Amino acid sequence: EPEVTQTPSHQVTQMGQEVILRCVPISNHLYFYWYRQILGQKVEFLVSFYNNEISEKSEIFDDQFSVERPDGSNFTLKIRSTKLEDSAMYFCASRAQGTVKNYGYTFGSGTRLTVV
Amino acid sequence: EDQVTQSPEALRLQEGESSSLNCSYTVSGLRGLFWYRQDPGKGPEFLFTLYSAGEEKEKERLKATLTKKESFLHITAPKPEDSATYLCAVQARGNSGGYQKVTFGTGTKLQVIP
């Protein structure tokens, strides 16, 4: 079964450092997303990406965040200057055109980001 | 602001003891309601999408229903392997006018005891 792959599974970084979280969505998917889940809290929408541009973003997704699809297979989330409150599990998700009804969104297993 | 509230927060069942999880929502321009299962340290796993009041979906021991204000996930004769956190989420109109934003509830943590 096709999977969304995220690397690394766990990243520890110092406050103020830049981090890049990487995702390989399912190959025929066209819509890409980042979500985060702070420990013990709900999953929160960050950003959606389609046709090489951001289609929607939340209030959380401020100027410190950026996304990129640098080639045909990767989708990245960059946090420019990490803060302690950025510590969370970050999930990448993707979907194909017209498949939400039967397949929803496919999530990766997440990257646990710890800012120290 | 879109709101999704799930109850109970936690539920402990004996194997075979059927029950229901509730998801109530307040959104503008609902496009769809999702149920996901999440195991510890994993990403959400898709279960169902519901679009209109009165719609029902079933998968093995799970059945999801939708009204205009809430959704229920019914679990019939659960087994220990059904233990997980069950998440409800709604797809609604975002600030850009599109429907790419999905808002999750906090989930119901289900434990099924053998």
gemmi code that builds the backbone of each chain (N, CA, C; Angstrom):
import gemmi

chains = {
    "A": [
        ("GLU", (0.846, -1.195, 0.000), (0.000, 0.000, 0.000), (0.883, 1.247, 0.000)),
        ("PRO", (0.565, 2.230, -0.859), (1.404, 3.437, -0.930), (1.411, 4.183, 0.404)),
        ("GLU", (2.563, 4.792, 0.720), (2.714, 5.498, 1.991), (3.262, 6.892, 1.775)),
        ("VAL", (2.968, 7.768, 2.710), (3.637, 9.057, 2.803), (4.817, 8.873, 3.750)),
        ("THR", (6.005, 9.205, 3.266), (7.220, 8.962, 4.037), (7.777, 10.272, 4.577)),
        ("GLN", (8.079, 10.293, 5.859), (8.638, 11.504, 6.475), (9.995, 11.205, 7.103)),
        ("THR", (10.926, 12.133, 6.902), (12.249, 12.013, 7.523), (12.697, 13.363, 8.069)),
        ("PRO", (13.464, 13.393, 9.176), (13.725, 12.250, 10.037), (12.517, 11.931, 10.899)),
        ("SER", (12.566, 10.849, 11.648), (11.447, 10.527, 12.540), (11.520, 11.389, 13.800)),
        ("HIS", (12.743, 11.775, 14.175), (12.915, 12.617, 15.351), (14.074, 13.575, 15.096)),
        ("GLN", (13.850, 14.847, 15.384), (14.904, 15.841, 15.208), (14.972, 16.734, 16.442)),
        ("VAL", (16.174, 16.889, 16.946), (16.414, 17.787, 18.074), (17.222, 18.965, 17.558)),
        ("THR", (16.787, 20.181, 17.877), (17.478, 21.366, 17.392), (17.545, 22.409, 18.489)),
        ("GLN", (18.508, 23.286, 18.365), (18.625, 24.366, 19.352), (17.739, 25.527, 18.948)),
        ("MET", (17.212, 26.194, 19.925), (16.370, 27.364, 19.698), (17.107, 28.365, 18.801)),
        ("GLY", (16.390, 28.883, 17.802), (16.982, 29.846, 16.881), (17.562, 29.220, 15.627)),
        ("GLN", (17.723, 27.910, 15.608), (18.261, 27.224, 14.436), (17.158, 26.982, 13.413)),
        ("GLU", (17.571, 26.822, 12.180), (16.657, 26.485, 11.086), (16.546, 24.970, 10.979)),
        ("VAL", (15.330, 24.501, 10.717), (15.142, 23.075, 10.471), (14.334, 22.882, 9.198)),
        ("ILE", (14.601, 21.789, 8.532), (13.833, 21.401, 7.354), (13.302, 20.001, 7.582)),
        ("LEU", (11.988, 19.884, 7.528), (11.341, 18.582, 7.651), (10.965, 18.115, 6.256)),
        ("ARG", (11.218, 16.854, 6.013), (11.062, 16.339, 4.651), (9.959, 15.290, 4.561)),
        ("CYS", (9.320, 15.300, 3.411), (8.198, 14.397, 3.163), (8.255, 13.935, 1.716)),
        ("VAL", (7.960, 12.669, 1.504), (7.764, 12.165, 0.150), (6.308, 11.721, 0.063)),
        ("PRO", (5.463, 12.525, -0.588), (4.045, 12.148, -0.716), (3.872, 10.958, -1.656)),
        ("ILE", (2.669, 10.443, -1.698), (2.354, 9.360, -2.624), (2.455, 9.892, -4.050)),
        ("SER", (2.985, 9.093, -4.946), (3.480, 9.600, -6.225), (2.426, 10.245, -7.108)),
        ("ASN", (1.194, 9.785, -7.117), (0.197, 10.376, -8.002), (-0.685, 11.415, -7.297)),
        ("HIS", (-0.303, 11.786, -6.080), (-1.066, 12.780, -5.340), (-0.670, 14.190, -5.784)),
        ("LEU", (-1.670, 15.099, -5.739), (-1.454, 16.456, -6.226), (-1.595, 17.512, -5.135)),
        ("TYR", (-2.204, 17.137, -4.014), (-2.454, 18.079, -2.923), (-1.607, 17.654, -1.726)),
        ("PHE", (-0.930, 18.635, -1.117), (0.004, 18.325, -0.046), (-0.254, 19.241, 1.147)),
        ("TYR", (-0.029, 18.690, 2.330), (-0.400, 19.395, 3.547), (0.659, 19.179, 4.632)),
        ("TRP", (0.741, 20.154, 5.523), (1.466, 19.979, 6.780), (0.512, 20.274, 7.931)),
        ("TYR", (0.583, 19.391, 8.929), (-0.149, 19.552, 10.177), (0.856, 19.414, 11.317)),
        ("ARG", (0.474, 19.913, 12.489), (1.321, 19.657, 13.654), (0.429, 19.239, 14.818)),
        ("GLN", (1.047, 18.520, 15.748), (0.328, 18.087, 16.947), (1.259, 18.263, 18.140)),
        ("ILE", (0.994, 19.274, 18.935), (1.729, 19.449, 20.176), (1.304, 18.335, 21.124)),
        ("LEU", (2.249, 17.830, 21.904), (2.005, 16.677, 22.764), (0.748, 16.861, 23.607)),
        ("GLY", (-0.178, 15.915, 23.471), (-1.407, 15.948, 24.264), (-2.488, 16.850, 23.718)),
        ("GLN", (-2.212, 17.493, 22.573), (-3.208, 18.415, 22.005), (-3.711, 17.895, 20.657)),
        ("LYS", (-4.592, 18.662, 20.041), (-5.187, 18.181, 18.807), (-4.285, 18.425, 17.604)),
        ("VAL", (-4.588, 17.728, 16.538), (-3.888, 17.927, 15.268), (-4.346, 19.268, 14.685)),
        ("GLU", (-3.363, 20.103, 14.286), (-3.679, 21.454, 13.798), (-3.195, 21.634, 12.364)),
        ("PHE", (-4.032, 22.193, 11.534), (-3.690, 22.489, 10.139), (-2.660, 23.618, 10.079)),
        ("LEU", (-1.652, 23.431, 9.251), (-0.672, 24.490, 9.012), (-0.855, 25.088, 7.616)),
        ("VAL", (-0.769, 24.230, 6.596), (-0.720, 24.760, 5.242), (-1.130, 23.685, 4.242)),
        ("SER", (-1.716, 24.134, 3.132), (-1.988, 23.244, 2.013), (-1.272, 23.785, 0.781)),
        ("PHE", (-0.918, 22.892, -0.124), (-0.063, 23.245, -1.267), (-0.562, 22.491, -2.475)),
        ("TYR", (-0.811, 23.239, -3.550), (-1.313, 22.632, -4.789), (-0.789, 23.425, -5.972)),
        ("ASN", (-0.395, 22.719, -6.996), (0.050, 23.374, -8.234), (1.192, 24.357, -7.957)),
        ("ASN", (2.099, 23.918, -7.089), (3.312, 24.677, -6.756), (3.071, 25.993, -6.046)),
        ("GLU", (1.930, 26.089, -5.362), (1.734, 27.269, -4.551), (0.871, 26.942, -3.335)),
        ("ILE", (0.969, 27.792, -2.318), (0.159, 27.634, -1.124), (-1.284, 27.968, -1.469)),
        ("SER", (-2.208, 27.056, -1.139), (-3.626, 27.292, -1.406), (-4.383, 27.732, -0.155)),
        ("GLU", (-3.856, 27.408, 1.004), (-4.491, 27.805, 2.257), (-3.433, 27.724, 3.350)),
        ("LYS", (-3.506, 28.628, 4.323), (-2.612, 28.533, 5.476), (-3.336, 29.009, 6.710)),
        ("SER", (-2.900, 28.516, 7.855), (-3.524, 28.894, 9.112), (-2.765, 30.052, 9.745)),
        ("GLU", (-3.329, 30.529, 10.858), (-2.696, 31.632, 11.583), (-1.343, 31.201, 12.162)),
        ("ILE", (-1.185, 29.907, 12.383), (0.082, 29.391, 12.922), (1.202, 29.558, 11.894)),
        ("PHE", (0.879, 29.429, 10.647), (1.865, 29.441, 9.560), (2.265, 30.877, 9.270)),
        ("ASP", (3.173, 31.396, 10.102), (3.603, 32.788, 9.929), (4.886, 32.838, 9.102)),
        ("ASP", (5.545, 33.981, 9.112), (6.712, 34.193, 8.252), (7.893, 33.297, 8.607)),
        ("GLN", (7.847, 32.649, 9.757), (8.922, 31.734, 10.139), (8.836, 30.401, 9.385)),
        ("PHE", (7.675, 30.145, 8.796), (7.448, 28.876, 8.115), (7.463, 29.079, 6.602)),
        ("SER", (7.939, 28.088, 5.900), (7.816, 28.087, 4.439), (7.742, 26.639, 3.970)),
        ("VAL", (7.149, 26.441, 2.799), (7.063, 25.111, 2.210), (7.593, 25.177, 0.787)),
        ("GLU", (8.039, 24.012, 0.344), (8.619, 23.955, -0.987), (8.462, 22.543, -1.533)),
        ("ARG", (8.285, 22.483, -2.845), (8.331, 21.188, -3.516), (9.510, 21.287, -4.498)),
        ("PRO", (10.703, 20.983, -4.022), (11.907, 21.273, -4.799), (12.077, 20.412, -6.045)),
        ("ASP", (11.428, 19.255, -6.061), (11.499, 18.385, -7.224), (10.179, 17.638, -7.324)),
        ("GLY", (10.131, 16.605, -8.148), (8.855, 15.925, -8.372), (8.420, 14.991, -7.276)),
        ("SER", (9.264, 14.818, -6.239), (8.894, 13.819, -5.246), (8.893, 14.341, -3.807)),
        ("ASN", (9.650, 15.379, -3.497), (9.765, 15.840, -2.114), (8.882, 17.042, -1.827)),
        ("PHE", (8.493, 17.154, -0.576), (7.715, 18.295, -0.099), (8.293, 18.643, 1.267)),
        ("THR", (8.752, 19.872, 1.437), (9.473, 20.215, 2.660), (8.786, 21.334, 3.427)),
        ("LEU", (8.997, 21.315, 4.731), (8.564, 22.391, 5.619), (9.810, 22.944, 6.293)),
        ("LYS", (10.033, 24.241, 6.152), (11.178, 24.888, 6.768), (10.703, 25.810, 7.870)),
        ("ILE", (11.363, 25.720, 9.011), (11.140, 26.667, 10.097), (12.440, 27.433, 10.252)),
        ("ARG", (12.386, 28.749, 10.026), (13.624, 29.529, 9.909), (14.362, 29.687, 11.228)),
        ("SER", (13.667, 30.036, 12.259), (14.300, 30.286, 13.551), (13.422, 29.650, 14.610)),
        ("THR", (13.776, 28.438, 15.000), (12.880, 27.662, 15.852), (12.750, 28.253, 17.252)),
        ("LYS", (11.553, 28.079, 17.797), (11.253, 28.510, 19.166), (10.884, 27.271, 19.975)),
        ("LEU", (10.943, 27.402, 21.285), (10.592, 26.268, 22.141), (9.184, 25.762, 21.831)),
        ("GLU", (8.273, 26.696, 21.539), (6.877, 26.319, 21.300), (6.654, 25.651, 19.950)),
        ("ASP", (7.695, 25.556, 19.138), (7.592, 24.801, 17.884), (7.753, 23.302, 18.106)),
        ("SER", (8.108, 22.911, 19.309), (8.246, 21.487, 19.619), (6.890, 20.807, 19.452)),
        ("ALA", (6.854, 19.801, 18.602), (5.597, 19.139, 18.272), (5.904, 17.980, 17.331)),
        ("MET", (4.874, 17.195, 17.048), (4.943, 16.201, 15.977), (4.407, 16.883, 14.733)),
        ("TYR", (5.149, 16.820, 13.655), (4.735, 17.423, 12.395), (4.361, 16.318, 11.417)),
        ("PHE", (3.142, 16.399, 10.907), (2.650, 15.394, 9.978), (2.520, 15.996, 8.583)),
        ("CYS", (2.986, 15.249, 7.612), (2.753, 15.557, 6.217), (1.567, 14.702, 5.749)),
        ("ALA", (0.754, 15.234, 4.868), (-0.361, 14.474, 4.313), (-0.483, 14.801, 2.830)),
        ("SER", (-1.090, 13.890, 2.092), (-1.315, 14.149, 0.672), (-2.599, 13.476, 0.233)),
        ("ARG", (-3.101, 13.908, -0.898), (-4.268, 13.257, -1.481), (-4.249, 13.453, -2.994)),
        ("ALA", (-4.978, 12.581, -3.650), (-5.120, 12.692, -5.095), (-6.355, 13.528, -5.417)),
        ("GLN", (-6.510, 13.857, -6.681), (-7.679, 14.627, -7.122), (-8.924, 13.764, -6.988)),
        ("GLY", (-9.967, 14.290, -6.341), (-11.264, 13.624, -6.335), (-11.345, 12.335, -5.545)),
        ("THR", (-10.446, 12.133, -4.554), (-10.437, 10.856, -3.827), (-10.786, 10.994, -2.359)),
        ("VAL", (-11.151, 12.205, -1.927), (-11.391, 12.424, -0.505), (-12.512, 11.535, 0.001)),
        ("LYS", (-13.523, 11.319, -0.834), (-14.693, 10.545, -0.410), (-14.311, 9.153, 0.052)),
        ("ASN", (-13.433, 8.480, -0.668), (-13.120, 7.086, -0.369), (-11.797, 6.888, 0.349)),
        ("TYR", (-10.895, 7.853, 0.255), (-9.558, 7.656, 0.810), (-9.102, 8.758, 1.756)),
        ("GLY", (-9.884, 9.823, 1.854), (-9.506, 10.898, 2.765), (-8.132, 11.449, 2.416)),
        ("TYR", (-7.415, 11.820, 3.431), (-6.063, 12.306, 3.314), (-5.140, 11.226, 3.889)),
        ("THR", (-4.027, 10.959, 3.227), (-3.073, 9.973, 3.732), (-1.972, 10.701, 4.491)),
        ("PHE", (-1.815, 10.322, 5.755), (-0.825, 10.971, 6.612), (0.431, 10.121, 6.714)),
        ("GLY", (1.564, 10.792, 6.872), (2.800, 10.114, 7.211), (2.852, 9.822, 8.698)),
        ("SER", (3.922, 9.171, 9.126), (4.075, 8.814, 10.539), (4.617, 9.950, 11.396)),
        ("GLY", (5.006, 11.035, 10.745), (5.380, 12.216, 11.505), (6.855, 12.372, 11.782)),
        ("THR", (7.257, 13.613, 12.022), (8.589, 13.945, 12.541), (8.393, 14.618, 13.887)),
        ("ARG", (9.006, 14.039, 14.902), (8.929, 14.668, 16.225), (10.048, 15.695, 16.329)),
        ("LEU", (9.684, 16.964, 16.407), (10.663, 18.049, 16.522), (10.746, 18.485, 17.977)),
        ("THR", (11.956, 18.450, 18.509), (12.198, 18.910, 19.872), (13.148, 20.088, 19.813)),
        ("VAL", (12.709, 21.238, 20.301), (13.542, 22.445, 20.325), (14.037, 22.646, 21.766)),
        ("VAL", (15.362, 22.713, 21.895), (15.937, 22.841, 23.248), (16.652, 24.183, 23.407)),
    ],
    "B": [
        ("GLU", (-15.278, 30.947, 14.022), (-14.199, 29.962, 13.978), (-14.787, 28.547, 14.050)),
        ("ASP", (-14.244, 27.658, 13.219), (-14.721, 26.276, 13.208), (-14.405, 25.590, 14.524)),
        ("GLN", (-15.400, 24.849, 15.030), (-15.223, 24.139, 16.309), (-15.610, 22.688, 16.141)),
        ("VAL", (-14.779, 21.799, 16.663), (-15.074, 20.370, 16.660), (-14.853, 19.865, 18.080)),
        ("THR", (-15.898, 19.299, 18.671), (-15.831, 18.834, 20.056), (-16.162, 17.362, 20.110)),
        ("GLN", (-15.266, 16.589, 20.706), (-15.477, 15.151, 20.803), (-15.703, 14.739, 22.244)),
        ("SER", (-16.596, 13.759, 22.414), (-16.843, 13.223, 23.746), (-17.137, 11.726, 23.648)),
        ("PRO", (-16.823, 10.953, 24.702), (-16.029, 11.397, 25.843), (-14.562, 11.558, 25.478)),
        ("GLU", (-13.758, 12.106, 26.374), (-12.322, 12.232, 26.119), (-11.661, 10.866, 26.131)),
        ("ALA", (-12.150, 10.004, 27.010), (-11.600, 8.651, 27.120), (-12.741, 7.689, 27.396)),
        ("LEU", (-12.577, 6.474, 26.898), (-13.616, 5.451, 27.043), (-12.950, 4.102, 27.210)),
        ("ARG", (-13.383, 3.395, 28.245), (-12.830, 2.070, 28.520), (-13.963, 1.063, 28.386)),
        ("LEU", (-13.800, 0.102, 27.503), (-14.834, -0.895, 27.239), (-14.298, -2.291, 27.460)),
        ("GLN", (-15.175, -3.177, 27.856), (-14.834, -4.588, 27.865), (-14.950, -5.093, 26.431)),
        ("GLU", (-14.152, -6.065, 26.083), (-14.262, -6.679, 24.760), (-15.693, -7.136, 24.546)),
        ("GLY", (-16.277, -6.755, 23.401), (-17.652, -7.125, 23.092), (-18.695, -6.111, 23.541)),
        ("GLU", (-18.279, -5.104, 24.314), (-19.226, -4.102, 24.832), (-19.351, -2.951, 23.833)),
        ("SER", (-20.461, -2.854, 23.156), (-20.669, -1.841, 22.121), (-20.870, -0.455, 22.728)),
        ("SER", (-20.498, 0.579, 22.000), (-20.672, 1.953, 22.470), (-20.585, 2.921, 21.298)),
        ("SER", (-20.757, 4.198, 21.596), (-20.701, 5.240, 20.567), (-19.837, 6.398, 21.010)),
        ("LEU", (-19.114, 6.963, 20.060), (-18.336, 8.173, 20.275), (-19.051, 9.331, 19.570)),
        ("ASN", (-18.983, 10.507, 20.197), (-19.704, 11.655, 19.648), (-18.752, 12.725, 19.136)),
        ("CYS", (-19.163, 13.369, 18.043), (-18.431, 14.508, 17.506), (-19.460, 15.576, 17.159)),
        ("SER", (-19.421, 16.693, 17.859), (-20.308, 17.800, 17.501), (-19.480, 18.900, 16.859)),
        ("TYR", (-20.066, 19.600, 15.886), (-19.273, 20.568, 15.136), (-20.073, 21.844, 14.869)),
        ("THR", (-19.331, 22.924, 14.766), (-19.877, 24.217, 14.345), (-18.921, 24.772, 13.316)),
        ("VAL", (-19.370, 24.772, 12.062), (-18.508, 25.250, 10.989), (-19.338, 26.066, 10.013)),
        ("SER", (-18.655, 26.875, 9.225), (-19.328, 27.578, 8.143), (-18.944, 26.888, 6.841)),
        ("GLY", (-19.922, 26.462, 6.109), (-19.643, 25.840, 4.813), (-19.007, 24.479, 4.921)),
        ("LEU", (-19.682, 23.550, 5.623), (-19.136, 22.201, 5.775), (-19.048, 21.529, 4.417)),
        ("ARG", (-17.864, 20.979, 4.116), (-17.689, 20.223, 2.885), (-17.716, 18.730, 3.174)),
        ("GLY", (-17.127, 18.327, 4.289), (-17.101, 16.915, 4.640), (-16.683, 16.724, 6.077)),
        ("LEU", (-17.041, 15.575, 6.648), (-16.629, 15.226, 8.003), (-15.880, 13.897, 7.935)),
        ("PHE", (-14.752, 13.843, 8.616), (-13.896, 12.670, 8.565), (-13.797, 12.025, 9.933)),
        ("TRP", (-13.618, 10.707, 9.907), (-13.181, 9.977, 11.095), (-11.829, 9.333, 10.781)),
        ("TYR", (-10.914, 9.510, 11.730), (-9.593, 8.921, 11.625), (-9.308, 8.138, 12.900)),
        ("ARG", (-8.425, 7.174, 12.785), (-7.906, 6.442, 13.930), (-6.441, 6.827, 14.074)),
        ("GLN", (-5.986, 7.056, 15.311), (-4.580, 7.375, 15.524), (-4.022, 6.476, 16.624)),
        ("ASP", (-2.989, 5.727, 16.280), (-2.259, 4.925, 17.259), (-1.109, 5.758, 17.810)),
        ("PRO", (-0.648, 5.451, 19.030), (0.411, 6.270, 19.659), (1.645, 6.408, 18.780)),
        ("GLY", (2.112, 7.632, 18.604), (3.318, 7.892, 17.825), (3.146, 7.748, 16.328)),
        ("LYS", (1.905, 7.625, 15.860), (1.640, 7.442, 14.429), (0.790, 8.579, 13.892)),
        ("GLY", (0.725, 8.658, 12.577), (-0.158, 9.626, 11.946), (-1.586, 9.112, 11.903)),
        ("PRO", (-2.544, 10.015, 11.725), (-3.946, 9.588, 11.613), (-4.154, 8.662, 10.419)),
        ("GLU", (-5.012, 7.668, 10.626), (-5.323, 6.691, 9.579), (-6.787, 6.859, 9.195)),
        ("PHE", (-7.032, 7.075, 7.915), (-8.380, 7.369, 7.426), (-9.346, 6.219, 7.663)),
        ("LEU", (-10.554, 6.584, 8.147), (-11.629, 5.608, 8.296), (-12.795, 5.923, 7.361)),
        ("PHE", (-13.391, 7.115, 7.516), (-14.602, 7.453, 6.757), (-14.620, 8.939, 6.383)),
        ("THR", (-15.348, 9.218, 5.291), (-15.771, 10.573, 4.964), (-17.286, 10.570, 4.869)),
        ("LEU", (-17.918, 11.550, 5.504), (-19.366, 11.722, 5.428), (-19.640, 13.117, 4.883)),
        ("TYR", (-20.649, 13.229, 4.016), (-20.891, 14.518, 3.380), (-22.216, 15.156, 3.743)),
        ("SER", (-23.258, 14.344, 3.956), (-24.570, 14.963, 4.139), (-25.315, 14.286, 5.279)),
        ("ALA", (-26.197, 15.061, 5.910), (-26.999, 14.556, 7.018), (-27.763, 13.314, 6.572)),
        ("GLY", (-27.719, 12.303, 7.435), (-28.391, 11.054, 7.116), (-27.474, 10.009, 6.504)),
        ("GLU", (-26.290, 10.426, 6.114), (-25.350, 9.491, 5.494), (-24.756, 8.565, 6.550)),
        ("GLU", (-24.509, 7.321, 6.175), (-23.898, 6.336, 7.048), (-22.811, 5.596, 6.280)),
        ("LYS", (-21.723, 5.252, 6.985), (-20.669, 4.445, 6.386), (-20.300, 3.360, 7.397)),
        ("GLU", (-19.930, 2.184, 6.869), (-19.561, 1.074, 7.756), (-18.259, 0.442, 7.299)),
        ("LYS", (-17.494, -0.022, 8.301), (-16.268, -0.755, 8.017), (-16.003, -1.674, 9.191)),
        ("GLU", (-16.136, -2.964, 8.956), (-15.935, -3.968, 9.987), (-16.821, -3.651, 11.204)),
        ("ARG", (-16.256, -3.384, 12.365), (-17.050, -3.154, 13.568), (-17.429, -1.684, 13.752)),
        ("LEU", (-17.062, -0.839, 12.820), (-17.300, 0.598, 12.934), (-18.395, 1.064, 11.996)),
        ("LYS", (-19.223, 1.979, 12.505), (-20.266, 2.597, 11.689), (-20.325, 4.068, 12.046)),
        ("ALA", (-20.230, 4.923, 11.039), (-20.269, 6.362, 11.256), (-21.553, 6.924, 10.687)),
        ("THR", (-22.166, 7.850, 11.434), (-23.389, 8.510, 11.004), (-23.220, 10.017, 11.132)),
        ("LEU", (-24.055, 10.752, 10.395), (-23.925, 12.212, 10.371), (-25.295, 12.860, 10.436)),
        ("THR", (-25.404, 13.891, 11.322), (-26.576, 14.759, 11.324), (-26.082, 16.168, 11.001)),
        ("LYS", (-26.962, 17.145, 11.079), (-26.568, 18.514, 10.743), (-25.650, 19.134, 11.784)),
        ("LYS", (-25.612, 18.541, 12.980), (-24.798, 19.152, 14.035), (-23.780, 18.210, 14.647)),
        ("GLU", (-23.917, 16.904, 14.382), (-23.000, 15.984, 15.025), (-22.842, 14.697, 14.222)),
        ("SER", (-21.813, 13.968, 14.605), (-21.569, 12.668, 14.001), (-21.300, 11.674, 15.128)),
        ("PHE", (-21.654, 10.436, 14.874), (-21.398, 9.375, 15.836), (-20.560, 8.289, 15.174)),
        ("LEU", (-19.661, 7.748, 15.967), (-18.921, 6.560, 15.538), (-19.340, 5.433, 16.471)),
        ("HIS", (-20.081, 4.490, 15.907), (-20.581, 3.364, 16.690), (-19.594, 2.210, 16.557)),
        ("ILE", (-19.263, 1.625, 17.709), (-18.334, 0.488, 17.699), (-19.092, -0.716, 18.247)),
        ("THR", (-19.246, -1.706, 17.394), (-20.015, -2.907, 17.745), (-19.066, -4.035, 18.110)),
        ("ALA", (-19.301, -4.620, 19.291), (-18.501, -5.754, 19.770), (-17.006, -5.497, 19.570)),
        ("PRO", (-16.470, -4.451, 20.198), (-15.057, -4.106, 19.971), (-14.099, -5.183, 20.459)),
        ("LYS", (-12.913, -5.189, 19.825), (-11.839, -6.083, 20.200), (-10.666, -5.247, 20.715)),
        ("PRO", (-9.742, -5.857, 21.445), (-8.584, -5.087, 21.951), (-7.831, -4.325, 20.864)),
        ("GLU", (-7.781, -4.860, 19.659), (-7.061, -4.180, 18.579), (-7.762, -2.909, 18.100)),
        ("ASP", (-8.976, -2.668, 18.578), (-9.666, -1.410, 18.273), (-9.209, -0.278, 19.190)),
        ("SER", (-8.392, -0.600, 20.170), (-7.873, 0.421, 21.089), (-7.026, 1.413, 20.321)),
        ("ALA", (-7.380, 2.686, 20.420), (-6.700, 3.767, 19.691), (-7.390, 5.071, 20.077)),
        ("THR", (-6.873, 6.173, 19.563), (-7.576, 7.443, 19.672), (-8.327, 7.679, 18.366)),
        ("TYR", (-9.606, 7.984, 18.476), (-10.438, 8.205, 17.297), (-10.663, 9.715, 17.152)),
        ("LEU", (-10.273, 10.205, 15.981), (-10.321, 11.633, 15.698), (-11.444, 11.956, 14.721)),
        ("CYS", (-12.144, 13.016, 15.011), (-13.146, 13.566, 14.101), (-12.567, 14.848, 13.517)),
        ("ALA", (-12.850, 15.108, 12.260), (-12.317, 16.318, 11.622), (-13.319, 16.810, 10.587)),
        ("VAL", (-13.338, 18.120, 10.376), (-14.250, 18.685, 9.389), (-13.467, 19.464, 8.343)),
        ("GLN", (-13.924, 19.362, 7.135), (-13.366, 20.122, 6.017), (-14.352, 21.251, 5.728)),
        ("ALA", (-13.898, 22.461, 5.869), (-14.794, 23.604, 5.702), (-14.069, 24.712, 4.959)),
        ("ARG", (-14.808, 25.765, 4.667), (-14.244, 26.865, 3.892), (-13.170, 27.588, 4.694)),
        ("GLY", (-12.009, 27.770, 4.103), (-10.933, 28.486, 4.759), (-10.973, 29.970, 4.442)),
        ("ASN", (-9.998, 30.709, 4.966), (-9.958, 32.157, 4.785), (-9.793, 32.556, 3.319)),
        ("SER", (-9.172, 31.665, 2.545), (-8.955, 31.976, 1.132), (-10.182, 31.670, 0.283)),
        ("GLY", (-11.209, 31.082, 0.904), (-12.412, 30.730, 0.151), (-12.398, 29.309, -0.350)),
        ("GLY", (-11.265, 28.641, -0.226), (-11.169, 27.258, -0.659), (-11.525, 26.298, 0.457)),
        ("TYR", (-11.445, 25.017, 0.174), (-11.832, 23.991, 1.139), (-10.663, 23.080, 1.473)),
        ("GLN", (-9.495, 23.632, 1.648), (-8.324, 22.811, 1.918), (-8.026, 22.649, 3.411)),
        ("LYS", (-8.702, 23.430, 4.232), (-8.413, 23.383, 5.667), (-9.254, 22.316, 6.339)),
        ("VAL", (-8.621, 21.485, 7.147), (-9.310, 20.470, 7.927), (-9.071, 20.758, 9.404)),
        ("THR", (-10.160, 20.835, 10.174), (-10.076, 21.121, 11.610), (-10.383, 19.854, 12.387)),
        ("PHE", (-9.472, 19.472, 13.258), (-9.618, 18.256, 14.044), (-10.173, 18.535, 15.434)),
        ("GLY", (-10.862, 17.545, 15.992), (-11.194, 17.541, 17.403), (-10.040, 16.973, 18.202)),
        ("THR", (-10.194, 16.962, 19.511), (-9.121, 16.482, 20.389), (-9.100, 14.963, 20.508)),
        ("GLY", (-10.159, 14.303, 20.029), (-10.137, 12.850, 19.994), (-10.765, 12.181, 21.195)),
        ("THR", (-11.137, 10.927, 20.996), (-11.585, 10.051, 22.078), (-10.605, 8.884, 22.155)),
        ("LYS", (-9.998, 8.728, 23.323), (-9.052, 7.628, 23.517), (-9.810, 6.412, 23.989)),
        ("LEU", (-9.846, 5.402, 23.131), (-10.593, 4.182, 23.416), (-9.650, 3.076, 23.868)),
        ("GLN", (-10.017, 2.448, 24.975), (-9.277, 1.285, 25.453), (-10.252, 0.123, 25.565)),
        ("VAL", (-9.940, -0.988, 24.893), (-10.782, -2.178, 24.937), (-10.048, -3.251, 25.725)),
        ("ILE", (-10.665, -3.658, 26.806), (-10.043, -4.621, 27.734), (-10.469, -6.038, 27.377)),
        ("PRO", (-9.508, -6.961, 27.269), (-9.884, -8.361, 26.922), (-10.750, -8.994, 28.008)),
    ],
}
model = gemmi.Model(1)
for chain_id, residues in chains.items():
    chain = gemmi.Chain(chain_id)
    for i, (resn, *xyz) in enumerate(residues, 1):
        res = gemmi.Residue()
        res.name, res.seqid = resn, gemmi.SeqId(i, " ")
        for name, pos in zip(("N", "CA", "C"), xyz):
            atom = gemmi.Atom()
            atom.name, atom.element = name, gemmi.Element(name[0])
            atom.pos, atom.b_iso = gemmi.Position(*pos), 0.0
            res.add_atom(atom)
        chain.add_residue(res)
    model.add_chain(chain)
structure = gemmi.Structure()
structure.add_model(model)
structure.setup_entities()
